[in-house]
Amino acid sequence: METSLRAKSREPSKDTVFVEHRMDSNGLEKVILKELRGFSAEVYLYGGQVTSWKNELGEELLFVSSKETFKPPKAIRGGIPVCFPQFSNYGPLEQHGFARKRLWTVDPNPPPLAAVNTCKAFIDLILKNSEEDAKIWPHRFEFRLRIALGPQGELMLTSRIRNINTDGKPFSFTFAYLTHFQVTDISEVRVEGLETIDYLDNLQNKQRFTEQGDALTFESEVDRVYLRTPTKIAVIDHERKRTYVVKKEGLPDAVVWNPWDKKAKAMPDLGDRDYVRMLCVQAACVEKPITLKPGEEWKGRQQITSVRSSYCSGQLDPHRILLHGY
């Protein structure tokens, strides 16, 4: 009887609200996505950026800087910024490109995607080139972004970028979902799935190395671009006994970053101790830029899932996590 009552309580009623539009204290529009089991996500139209993702217990799973003020034209520090048309300083544009500093709009004509069939908590956004953008990146584009909560609370971001140049010219870009995971203590976190993978070390002038350990752990600053990585990566928070599973499509690389203490203190929009409770693991395309001819479209997708793990003194089976996502 108890099971049937619980199942019934998860059925949507006519009063169920899956998508809610709000304004924050600075007058910025944001969208709240809610899933029946209690998961939720917060999306700002400024930057087209996810700034919160909570589980069914209301626990925050994404990191946002303790100094973040949510005031344009500064980019939001934390959550999941979208890096386009350039990741970091891998090109001539400003770091991480301009998409994270633009005001996106709700897409009136979104393309059909499978996510609609499995969830009702989603929002479709669109960003188009402006005269301001053309001064620094002279191309016409349409960037469609769907952000959705799945039936198990998984957070899904799907990007479609189309070249709509009328001069016949192709364009190239690099890309990343700059995901800031909330962790309990960075020194007690490990990343699995990157073993034996080559990476570019941004702390050593982008020199190429090969990952030697059976997992990546953290004792100092890390800023690496792992190349041609598996489609699944596990981020294991020992202390919280929680595992984040990152699943990606169309994004061959993965970026891992933590600024550690000295750099954190030097960053004006990051708290001195914020580095302890955050880790960036980003689905990305960095090494080989994506090139689109006029009329061509690229699609890239990231899905992140939070699962309870029994990791304690090596008891977690990483093979099970990476293969099955739980």
C-alpha positions in Angstrom: 0.0 0.0 0.0 2.8 2.4 0.9 4.5 1.8 -2.5 1.4 2.5 -4.5 0.8 5.7 -2.5 4.3 6.9 -3.2 3.9 6.1 -6.9 0.7 8.0 -7.0 2.2 11.0 -5.4 4.7 11.3 -8.2 2.1 11.5 -10.9 1.7 15.0 -12.2 -1.5 16.9 -11.3 -3.1 19.8 -13.1 -1.3 22.1 -10.7 2.2 20.6 -11.2 4.6 23.3 -12.4 7.7 21.9 -14.2 9.0 25.2 -15.6 8.7 28.5 -13.7 10.0 31.9 -14.8 11.3 34.3 -12.1 13.3 37.5 -11.7 16.3 37.7 -9.3 17.1 40.7 -7.0 19.1 42.3 -9.8 16.2 42.0 -12.3 17.8 39.2 -14.3 15.4 36.6 -15.6 15.9 33.0 -14.6 14.0 29.7 -15.1 13.4 27.1 -12.4 13.0 23.5 -13.6 11.4 21.0 -11.3 11.2 17.2 -11.5 8.5 15.2 -9.7 10.9 13.4 -7.4 12.2 16.7 -6.1 15.3 17.4 -8.3 15.5 21.0 -9.5 17.7 23.3 -11.7 18.0 27.0 -12.1 18.9 28.6 -15.4 19.8 32.2 -16.0 19.0 33.7 -19.4 22.1 35.8 -18.9 24.8 33.5 -20.2 22.3 30.7 -20.9 23.8 29.4 -17.7 22.8 26.7 -15.2 23.5 28.1 -11.7 21.9 25.4 -9.5 21.1 21.7 -9.6 19.7 20.1 -6.5 18.8 16.5 -5.7 15.6 15.2 -4.2 16.9 16.1 -0.7 17.4 19.7 -1.7 21.2 19.4 -1.6 23.1 21.7 -4.0 25.2 19.7 -6.5 26.8 22.7 -8.4 29.3 25.2 -7.0 28.8 29.0 -7.3 31.4 31.4 -5.9 30.7 32.8 -2.5 31.6 36.2 -4.0 29.2 36.0 -7.0 27.0 39.0 -7.4 25.1 38.1 -10.6 25.7 41.5 -12.1 26.4 41.8 -15.8 28.5 42.4 -17.8 30.7 40.1 -15.6 30.4 36.4 -16.3 28.8 34.3 -13.6 31.5 32.4 -11.6 30.2 28.9 -11.1 27.4 26.6 -12.3 27.8 25.6 -16.0 29.0 28.4 -18.2 28.9 27.7 -21.9 32.3 28.4 -23.6 31.7 29.5 -27.2 33.2 30.2 -29.7 36.4 29.7 -27.8 37.5 27.7 -24.8 39.9 29.4 -22.4 42.8 31.1 -24.3 42.9 28.5 -27.1 42.5 31.3 -29.7 42.5 35.0 -30.3 39.2 35.9 -28.4 38.6 36.7 -24.8 38.9 33.8 -22.4 36.0 31.3 -22.8 34.4 33.4 -25.6 31.4 35.7 -25.4 28.4 33.4 -25.2 28.5 33.3 -21.3 28.2 37.1 -21.3 25.2 37.5 -23.6 21.5 37.6 -22.9 19.9 34.5 -24.4 16.2 34.3 -25.3 13.6 31.6 -25.1 13.6 29.7 -28.4 10.2 30.0 -30.1 10.9 27.3 -32.6 13.1 24.6 -30.9 14.1 21.5 -32.9 12.5 18.3 -31.8 14.7 16.3 -29.4 14.2 13.0 -27.7 14.3 14.6 -24.2 10.8 16.0 -24.7 9.4 12.4 -24.7 10.9 11.6 -21.3 10.7 14.8 -19.3 8.6 17.9 -18.9 11.1 20.0 -17.1 13.1 21.7 -19.9 13.8 25.0 -21.5 15.0 25.9 -25.0 17.2 28.9 -25.4 18.7 30.6 -28.5 21.6 32.9 -29.1 22.2 34.7 -32.4 25.1 36.8 -33.5 24.9 40.6 -32.9 26.7 43.6 -34.3 28.8 43.7 -31.2 29.9 40.0 -31.7 30.6 40.6 -35.4 33.3 43.1 -34.5 35.3 40.4 -32.7 34.1 37.3 -34.5 32.7 38.1 -38.0 30.3 35.2 -38.5 26.6 34.6 -38.4 25.4 31.7 -36.3 22.4 30.2 -34.4 23.1 28.6 -31.1 20.3 26.5 -29.7 20.6 25.2 -26.2 18.2 22.8 -24.5 18.5 22.3 -20.7 16.4 19.5 -19.2 15.9 17.5 -16.1 15.4 13.7 -16.8 13.1 11.4 -14.9 15.9 10.4 -12.5 17.0 13.9 -11.9 19.8 13.8 -14.5 20.8 17.2 -15.9 21.1 17.3 -19.7 22.5 20.1 -21.8 22.2 19.7 -25.6 23.8 22.3 -27.9 23.1 22.8 -31.6 25.2 25.4 -33.5 24.5 26.3 -37.1 26.5 28.3 -39.6 24.2 30.8 -41.3 26.9 32.8 -43.0 25.6 34.3 -46.3 29.1 34.9 -47.7 29.9 31.3 -48.2 32.6 31.2 -45.5 33.0 28.4 -43.0 33.9 29.1 -39.4 35.7 27.2 -36.6 35.2 27.2 -32.9 36.2 25.4 -29.7 33.6 24.6 -27.0 33.1 23.4 -23.4 30.4 23.0 -20.8 32.4 24.5 -17.8 30.8 22.4 -15.1 31.6 23.4 -11.5 30.8 20.4 -9.2 30.1 21.0 -5.5 32.4 18.7 -3.5 32.9 18.3 0.2 36.7 18.5 0.3 38.8 18.6 -2.9 41.6 16.7 -1.2 39.2 13.8 -0.8 38.0 13.7 -4.4 39.1 11.4 -7.2 38.3 11.4 -10.9 38.2 8.0 -12.7 38.0 7.2 -16.4 41.1 9.3 -17.5 43.7 6.6 -16.9 46.4 6.4 -19.6 44.9 9.3 -21.4 47.1 12.1 -23.0 46.5 15.6 -21.7 47.7 19.1 -22.3 49.0 20.8 -19.1 48.0 24.4 -19.1 50.3 25.0 -16.1 53.3 23.9 -18.3 52.7 25.8 -21.5 50.3 23.2 -22.9 52.9 20.5 -23.0 51.6 17.0 -23.7 51.8 14.3 -21.0 50.1 10.9 -20.3 48.1 10.3 -17.2 50.0 7.7 -15.2 47.8 7.1 -12.1 44.8 4.8 -11.7 42.8 7.9 -10.8 43.3 11.7 -10.7 43.5 13.1 -7.1 44.2 16.6 -5.9 47.1 18.1 -3.8 47.8 21.3 -5.8 46.5 23.3 -8.7 45.4 21.3 -11.7 44.5 22.7 -15.2 44.5 20.0 -17.9 42.8 19.2 -21.2 42.5 15.5 -21.5 42.3 14.4 -25.2 40.0 11.8 -26.8 38.5 10.7 -23.6 35.8 8.0 -22.8 32.2 9.0 -23.1 31.8 8.5 -19.3 33.9 10.0 -16.5 33.3 9.5 -12.7 33.9 12.2 -10.1 33.9 10.5 -6.7 33.4 12.6 -3.5 34.7 10.3 -0.7 33.4 12.3 2.2 29.8 12.7 0.9 29.8 9.2 -0.6 28.5 10.7 -3.8 29.5 10.0 -7.4 28.9 12.4 -10.3 28.8 10.6 -13.7 29.6 12.8 -16.7 28.3 11.3 -20.0 29.1 13.2 -23.2 28.4 13.1 -26.9 30.1 15.1 -29.7 32.7 16.4 -27.2 35.9 14.3 -27.4 37.9 16.1 -24.8 37.6 16.7 -21.0 39.0 19.6 -19.0 39.8 19.2 -15.3 40.5 22.4 -13.2 41.0 23.4 -9.6 42.8 26.7 -8.8 44.0 25.6 -5.3 44.8 28.2 -2.6 47.2 30.7 -4.1 45.3 31.2 -7.4 42.0 31.3 -5.5 43.2 34.2 -3.3 44.4 36.0 -6.5 40.9 35.7 -8.1 38.7 38.7 -7.2 35.4 36.8 -7.8 36.4 33.7 -5.9 36.5 33.2 -2.1 39.8 32.3 -0.6 38.6 28.9 0.5 36.1 28.2 -2.3 38.6 26.0 -4.1 38.2 23.4 -1.3 34.5 22.7 -2.3 34.7 22.8 -6.0 36.0 20.9 -9.0 35.5 21.6 -12.7 35.2 18.6 -15.0 34.2 19.8 -18.4 33.0 18.0 -21.5 34.8 19.9 -24.3 36.1 20.1 -27.8 39.5 21.8 -27.6 42.3 20.1 -29.4 40.7 20.0 -32.8 38.3 22.9 -33.5 34.9 22.2 -35.0 34.5 23.6 -38.5 31.1 24.3 -40.1 30.3 25.3 -43.7 27.3 27.5 -44.3 24.2 25.5 -43.6 26.0 22.9 -41.5 25.1 22.2 -37.8 27.0 20.7 -35.0 25.5 18.9 -31.9 27.1 18.4 -28.6 25.6 16.9 -25.4 26.4 16.5 -21.8 24.4 14.6 -19.2 25.4 14.6 -15.5 24.0 12.3 -12.9 24.5 12.2 -9.1 24.4 8.8 -7.5 25.0 7.6 -4.0 28.2 5.6 -3.9 29.6 3.3 -1.2 33.1 4.6 -1.8 35.1 4.3 1.4 38.6 2.9 1.5 38.5 1.7 -2.0 35.1 -0.1 -1.8 33.5 1.5 -4.9 33.7 -0.4 -8.2 34.7 2.2 -10.7 34.1 -0.2 -13.6 30.4 -0.4 -12.7 30.2 3.4 -12.4 31.8 4.0 -15.8 29.9 1.3 -17.6 26.5 1.7 -16.2 26.4 5.1 -14.6 25.4 4.0 -11.1 
